[in-house]
């Protein structure tokens, strides 16, 4: 059966069934219409009509049987059709499955490619994730990303993979994490949890953990995402702390606002009160309920000040802040009070005005007190002005006073006008004897002669306490002190009722020294106050100064004599310096020509011996000139590196002759002492002055010891001794066994013009000169002395590491080199100039001469050739050698300069020669010395400026 037939048969059968069913239904209807069933029931009685009825019944039964058969056949046909349809559908499904399998393989391959690419992308995302990602299966870590390795501080992933998931979890969190794993296995998804993790260095940090379950093959796996929240936790803690502080601050501020003693008012932008604290209720009397929401200023501001307050409010609303203002206010009961107000605007962040804050403090009592104080100050100012006027009068009187009686009367007049004063006694204090002597007595408007009163020891009475303490002493129960003392000195009338009841004693001090005391007494009980003590202390000090001035008048004559002596010494010094200058020029000629003559004559010549005697005499005269310069303190200062032991040894013979036979001179020199840098002449002057002073302190003979040593002065010593340099020093110690000095003398020992010698036996400049020389050598000097045991001077001079400068031998003439350079010689003394020319030309130099500085400058400008060296005297008329050198340094910068002079150090200072690198030769000089110095200066390289 083909497909079409199989489709048509069921349709035909269906049609037959429909026809049969229709016939059955029609038969049934006909039977009902013919009352078949009713006839059948009556069949025995209606036998005649039975046949017809029987046929009808048979037809119905046949129809019924046909319908049943048709129904069963229909079911079979339907089952057959259903089977065929299922077979057809299975066939179609098989075809479709084949086609689907073909498509599925292709899509699976594409899906696998996409999956691999997705996994690679996922892998990259996981590796660059800032959060740690860990995968553990059955509690064992089998994957961790780079962030996880870095988070725990591991060296590599291999250090983590294969470890337990609880590897870096502290034990305190194991139970929590195990519980989370159990929930994940049962399909629950617990929220993220915050735990602690431990790094490889065992430091803990806060971490937020999120766990996600998944299947990995047949095993249960968990993906853990961990994030380091240490910073966030710290930030949260800091935020919580700040919030807590803000809350506490707000709470405290609220409490302060409620309990502060100052009224606090807050208003809105319309100036209606929004806050009124208890202090405002207490100050103004209005309750919070009466004020809130109202324009409170109308309640507490007087009517006449309302417009001013309105103006203040308007200015505040525009942003102006009034720091402080004083205003009158009214209270609820109508009282007038004075308040100090502080008002400031309240604004939002954008500057919008939202209200005003005002604080008020009741200052009514303070204002009243201020008024009282102002009145008192005005009275005190008036009293002070009067006191100042009295001080001015007292000062004017004391300034012109030359008599103690006038001074004491001026103090009395001041005391009578300034303090309660019924009696006054002034005594002068002898600090050495600890006694006081009455110098002025006044009581009951009468003066008494104190000459009959003897000296009184300074005890523990009123005046004694003032002298010892140096402070004013007040005794307002003076009568009781007199009774307790037992004995007292009575001056004036002391009848009944005329006994002093109060007393004040003020010491008279000058520069911290107490020279006397002023005692004032009064008949009034409790008469003296602190202001009286202040006034009398100032007045007593003024009087002390005047008394001291009067005492100093007696010393004026001695000072004038000292001044005359100093002026005489200066005049002698100037004279000696001038003589030495001229004499040095003559000695230069004498010694120079004698040396040239000896050079040119043979030893067998008859003039050799006389010339040598002339040369020796010239040398002695030069030494005498140096002594004159030393005496006038005008010697040339030239520091050299030298050995102190050598200087002491060279001075030993001269000092022995100087001190005399009754004084024993002992020298103790420490070997390998080291070098110092100083002027030998100055150092000799130091030794000479100290030894002479030591000799004068031993008029009956004794012992002088000169000792050398070295010492190291550290920073601690330098801090305790002003002007001392720390480091290694060479020490020169000169001690004697003389009378010694007291402490006061030691304090002034180096002061100019201070001397303990008799008039005419000392100028007081010797030790001052020693001190200056030592200081110029960057050293220090200290004195140690006691009365009756002698004196020791210690001179500390810094040690240097330079080599001692050896003196050239005067007789080594053959070693002096000459030259052919051109020299400009400027000297105002003809004889010296001619000698110098002859000397220089003998050594081969070309010499151009000038008689003064102006002529030398003209030659320098006009001379066509080069000038290699300028030799110039320092002191010349019209233009000094220093000025000439300055001009030549501009015109001819390549020209070297050599100065010569026989004058004094002060003259050199006045003419500007101070630089260490300035070449100089002292007159008188020998020919070799001049030639050697000229060669030395010429050999100095000239700095060429590009």
URMO-V999318 format. One record per pair of residues at least 6 apart in sequence whose C-alpha atoms are under 7 Angstrom apart, sorted by sequence separation. I is the first residue (numbers start at 1). J is the second residue. If there is no record, write none. Layout:
i | j
I | J
I | J
//
This chain:
i | j
135 | 141
136 | 142
198 | 204
214 | 220
215 | 221
267 | 273
268 | 274
281 | 287
330 | 336
347 | 353
348 | 354
401 | 407
415 | 421
429 | 435
430 | 436
441 | 447
442 | 448
458 | 464
466 | 472
482 | 488
508 | 514
509 | 515
629 | 635
718 | 724
748 | 754
774 | 780
785 | 791
827 | 833
841 | 847
850 | 856
874 | 880
875 | 881
43 | 50
134 | 141
135 | 142
136 | 143
149 | 156
197 | 204
198 | 205
214 | 221
257 | 264
266 | 273
267 | 274
281 | 288
329 | 336
330 | 337
346 | 353
347 | 354
429 | 436
441 | 448
466 | 473
507 | 514
508 | 515
601 | 608
718 | 725
755 | 762
774 | 781
784 | 791
785 | 792
874 | 881
135 | 143
149 | 157
166 | 174
196 | 204
197 | 205
213 | 221
214 | 222
265 | 273
266 | 274
267 | 275
328 | 336
329 | 337
346 | 354
428 | 436
429 | 437
441 | 449
508 | 516
718 | 726
755 | 763
784 | 792
873 | 881
874 | 882
134 | 143
135 | 144
196 | 205
197 | 206
213 | 222
266 | 275
328 | 337
329 | 338
346 | 355
398 | 407
427 | 436
428 | 437
441 | 450
507 | 516
508 | 517
656 | 665
755 | 764
783 | 792
784 | 793
872 | 881
134 | 144
180 | 190
196 | 206
197 | 207
212 | 222
213 | 223
265 | 275
266 | 276
328 | 338
329 | 339
345 | 355
346 | 356
427 | 437
428 | 438
440 | 450
507 | 517
598 | 608
694 | 704
753 | 763
754 | 764
771 | 781
783 | 793
837 | 847
133 | 144
134 | 145
195 | 206
196 | 207
211 | 222
212 | 223
265 | 276
327 | 338
328 | 339
345 | 356
346 | 357
427 | 438
428 | 439
439 | 450
462 | 473
506 | 517
507 | 518
715 | 726
753 | 764
782 | 793
783 | 794
133 | 145
195 | 207
211 | 223
212 | 224
264 | 276
276 | 288
327 | 339
344 | 356
345 | 357
426 | 438
427 | 439
438 | 450
505 | 517
506 | 518
714 | 726
752 | 764
753 | 765
782 | 794
885 | 897
132 | 145
144 | 157
194 | 207
195 | 208
211 | 224
264 | 277
326 | 339
327 | 340
344 | 357
397 | 410
426 | 439
427 | 440
505 | 518
506 | 519
598 | 611
713 | 726
714 | 727
752 | 765
781 | 794
782 | 795
194 | 208
210 | 224
211 | 225
263 | 277
326 | 340
343 | 357
344 | 358
426 | 440
505 | 519
713 | 727
781 | 795
132 | 147
133 | 148
193 | 208
194 | 209
209 | 224
210 | 225
325 | 340
326 | 341
343 | 358
425 | 440
426 | 441
438 | 453
504 | 519
505 | 520
712 | 727
713 | 728
780 | 795
781 | 796
131 | 147
132 | 148
192 | 208
193 | 209
209 | 225
210 | 226
263 | 279
264 | 280
284 | 300
324 | 340
325 | 341
342 | 358
343 | 359
394 | 410
425 | 441
504 | 520
712 | 728
752 | 768
780 | 796
36 | 53
130 | 147
144 | 161
192 | 209
193 | 210
209 | 226
262 | 279
263 | 280
275 | 292
324 | 341
325 | 342
341 | 358
342 | 359
424 | 441
425 | 442
437 | 454
503 | 520
504 | 521
594 | 611
711 | 728
712 | 729
750 | 767
751 | 768
779 | 796
780 | 797
127 | 145
129 | 147
143 | 161
192 | 210
208 | 226
209 | 227
261 | 279
273 | 291
274 | 292
324 | 342
341 | 359
342 | 360
424 | 442
437 | 455
503 | 521
711 | 729
750 | 768
779 | 797
126 | 145
127 | 146
142 | 161
191 | 210
207 | 226
208 | 227
258 | 277
260 | 279
273 | 292
274 | 293
323 | 342
341 | 360
423 | 442
424 | 443
436 | 455
437 | 456
502 | 521
503 | 522
710 | 729
711 | 730
778 | 797
779 | 798
141 | 161
142 | 162
207 | 227
208 | 228
257 | 277
258 | 278
273 | 293
322 | 342
323 | 343
340 | 360
341 | 361
394 | 414
423 | 443
435 | 455
436 | 456
502 | 522
594 | 614
595 | 615
710 | 730
711 | 731
777 | 797
899 | 919
900 | 920
901 | 921
902 | 922
141 | 162
207 | 228
208 | 229
272 | 293
273 | 294
322 | 343
339 | 360
340 | 361
422 | 443
423 | 444
435 | 456
436 | 457
479 | 500
500 | 521
501 | 522
502 | 523
594 | 615
709 | 730
710 | 731
750 | 771
898 | 919
899 | 920
900 | 921
901 | 922
902 | 923
140 | 162
141 | 163
173 | 195
206 | 228
207 | 229
272 | 294
273 | 295
321 | 343
322 | 344
339 | 361
340 | 362
422 | 444
435 | 457
436 | 458
478 | 500
479 | 501
500 | 522
501 | 523
502 | 524
518 | 540
709 | 731
823 | 845
825 | 847
897 | 919
898 | 920
899 | 921
900 | 922
901 | 923
902 | 924
140 | 163
141 | 164
206 | 229
207 | 230
272 | 295
273 | 296
321 | 344
339 | 362
340 | 363
434 | 457
435 | 458
478 | 501
500 | 523
501 | 524
502 | 525
708 | 731
709 | 732
822 | 845
823 | 846
824 | 847
825 | 848
826 | 849
827 | 850
828 | 851
900 | 923
140 | 164
141 | 165
206 | 230
271 | 295
272 | 296
321 | 345
338 | 362
339 | 363
390 | 414
434 | 458
477 | 501
478 | 502
499 | 523
501 | 525
502 | 526
591 | 615
645 | 669
708 | 732
819 | 843
820 | 844
821 | 845
822 | 846
823 | 847
824 | 848
825 | 849
826 | 850
827 | 851
828 | 852
852 | 876
139 | 164
140 | 165
205 | 230
338 | 363
339 | 364
476 | 501
477 | 502
478 | 503
498 | 523
502 | 527
707 | 732
708 | 733
818 | 843
819 | 844
820 | 845
821 | 846
822 | 847
823 | 848
824 | 849
825 | 850
826 | 851
827 | 852
854 | 879
870 | 895
874 | 899
139 | 165
170 | 196
319 | 345
338 | 364
476 | 502
707 | 733
818 | 844
819 | 845
820 | 846
826 | 852
853 | 879
869 | 895
870 | 896
871 | 897
872 | 898
873 | 899
874 | 900
169 | 196
170 | 197
302 | 329
337 | 364
475 | 502
476 | 503
591 | 618
706 | 733
707 | 734
826 | 853
853 | 880
857 | 884
868 | 895
869 | 896
870 | 897
871 | 898
872 | 899
873 | 900
874 | 901
169 | 197
170 | 198
301 | 329
302 | 330
316 | 344
317 | 345
475 | 503
590 | 618
706 | 734
853 | 881
867 | 895
868 | 896
869 | 897
870 | 898
871 | 899
872 | 900
873 | 901
136 | 165
168 | 197
169 | 198
184 | 213
300 | 329
301 | 330
316 | 345
474 | 503
475 | 504
515 | 544
705 | 734
706 | 735
882 | 911
168 | 198
300 | 330
474 | 504
506 | 536
705 | 735
826 | 856
882 | 912
168 | 199
300 | 331
387 | 418
473 | 504
474 | 505
506 | 537
510 | 541
587 | 618
643 | 674
704 | 735
705 | 736
853 | 884
28 | 60
408 | 440
473 | 505
508 | 540
509 | 541
643 | 675
704 | 736
27 | 60
472 | 505
473 | 506
507 | 540
508 | 541
642 | 675
643 | 676
703 | 736
472 | 506
506 | 540
510 | 544
641 | 675
642 | 676
703 | 737
471 | 506
472 | 507
509 | 544
510 | 545
587 | 622
641 | 676
642 | 677
702 | 737
24 | 60
317 | 353
471 | 507
508 | 544
641 | 677
659 | 695
673 | 709
702 | 738
470 | 507
640 | 677
641 | 678
673 | 710
639 | 677
640 | 678
663 | 701
664 | 702
665 | 703
666 | 704
667 | 705
668 | 706
669 | 707
670 | 708
24 | 63
466 | 505
639 | 678
640 | 679
662 | 701
663 | 702
664 | 703
665 | 704
666 | 705
667 | 706
668 | 707
669 | 708
670 | 709
24 | 64
466 | 506
467 | 507
639 | 679
662 | 702
663 | 703
664 | 704
665 | 705
666 | 706
667 | 707
668 | 708
698 | 738
466 | 507
638 | 679
697 | 738
698 | 739
896 | 937
463 | 505
637 | 679
694 | 736
697 | 739
896 | 938
462 | 505
824 | 867
470 | 514
694 | 738
741 | 785
742 | 786
823 | 867
580 | 625
740 | 785
741 | 786
742 | 787
822 | 867
823 | 868
824 | 869
825 | 870
826 | 871
827 | 872
20 | 66
21 | 67
152 | 198
153 | 199
154 | 200
285 | 331
286 | 332
740 | 786
741 | 787
822 | 868
823 | 869
824 | 870
825 | 871
826 | 872
827 | 873
20 | 67
152 | 199
153 | 200
284 | 331
285 | 332
467 | 514
740 | 787
821 | 868
822 | 869
823 | 870
824 | 871
825 | 872
826 | 873
152 | 200
284 | 332
580 | 628
739 | 787
740 | 788
828 | 876
894 | 942
443 | 492
476 | 525
477 | 526
580 | 629
739 | 788
740 | 789
467 | 517
476 | 526
738 | 788
739 | 789
740 | 790
476 | 527
738 | 789
739 | 790
740 | 791
476 | 528
576 | 628
577 | 629
737 | 789
738 | 790
17 | 70
576 | 629
737 | 790
738 | 791
463 | 517
474 | 528
736 | 790
737 | 791
577 | 632
736 | 791
463 | 519
576 | 632
724 | 780
735 | 791
736 | 792
577 | 634
735 | 792
734 | 792
735 | 793
573 | 632
733 | 792
734 | 793
733 | 793
734 | 794
472 | 533
733 | 794
732 | 794
733 | 795
731 | 794
732 | 795
731 | 795
732 | 796
472 | 537
731 | 796
730 | 796
731 | 797
10 | 77
729 | 796
730 | 797
729 | 797
730 | 798
729 | 798
730 | 799
869 | 938
728 | 798
729 | 799
728 | 799
689 | 766
689 | 767
283 | 362
137 | 219
138 | 220
137 | 220
138 | 221
137 | 221
269 | 353
271 | 355
686 | 770
136 | 221
137 | 222
269 | 354
136 | 222
268 | 354
269 | 355
429 | 515
135 | 222
136 | 223
268 | 355
428 | 515
429 | 516
135 | 223
267 | 355
268 | 356
428 | 516
839 | 927
134 | 223
135 | 224
267 | 356
427 | 516
428 | 517
134 | 224
266 | 356
267 | 357
427 | 517
133 | 224
134 | 225
266 | 357
426 | 517
427 | 518
682 | 773
840 | 931
133 | 225
265 | 357
266 | 358
426 | 518
132 | 225
133 | 226
265 | 358
425 | 518
426 | 519
131 | 225
132 | 226
264 | 358
265 | 359
425 | 519
131 | 226
132 | 227
264 | 359
424 | 519
425 | 520
131 | 227
263 | 359
264 | 360
424 | 520
262 | 359
263 | 360
423 | 520
424 | 521
262 | 360
263 | 361
423 | 521
262 | 361
421 | 520
422 | 521
423 | 522
678 | 777
421 | 521
422 | 522
421 | 522
422 | 523
420 | 522
420 | 527
816 | 928
419 | 532
813 | 928
816 | 932
818 | 935
676 | 797
676 | 798
676 | 799
677 | 800
675 | 799
676 | 800
674 | 799
675 | 800
675 | 801
675 | 804
407 | 543
404 | 547
398 | 543
399 | 546
403 | 550
398 | 546
402 | 550
641 | 802
643 | 804
641 | 803
642 | 804
641 | 804
642 | 805
641 | 805
640 | 805
589 | 831
589 | 832
592 | 835
588 | 832
589 | 835
585 | 832
636 | 904
637 | 905
635 | 904
636 | 905
634 | 904
635 | 905
634 | 905
634 | 906
629 | 904
622 | 924
585 | 902
584 | 902
581 | 902
581 | 903
580 | 903
577 | 903
577 | 904
595 | 926
592 | 926
588 | 923
591 | 926
592 | 927
588 | 924
587 | 924
588 | 925
585 | 923
584 | 923
585 | 924
584 | 924
//
